[in-house]
Amino acid sequence: FSSASVALASLNGREVLGSPLNVSWHLQQAGPKEDTSNHITVFVGNIGDIIDEYMLFESFAHFNCSDSRIIRGDDGKCLGYGFV
């Protein structure tokens, strides 16, 4: 939890390739899912098309990030947000 808090404070508003990131807590929907009680998911918004999962992961790697995901539309283009 503390690493996610530091990542949120450090990277929210930080400019990446000309666009400021919007980093905030992600609240998951209720329902039967895998036990992720030890995982924290952080929302990252305002992601440009040029950013890929690797670049997003590397931006958060020193905050103990274990995964990254960029949300894409049916055409494969980034919808402007993702999760770490």
Secondary structure, 3 states (H helix, E strand, C coil): CHHHHHHHHHHCCCEECCEECEEEECCCCCCCCCCCCCCCCEEEECCCCCCCHHHHHHHHHHHCCCCCEEEECCCCCEEEEEEC
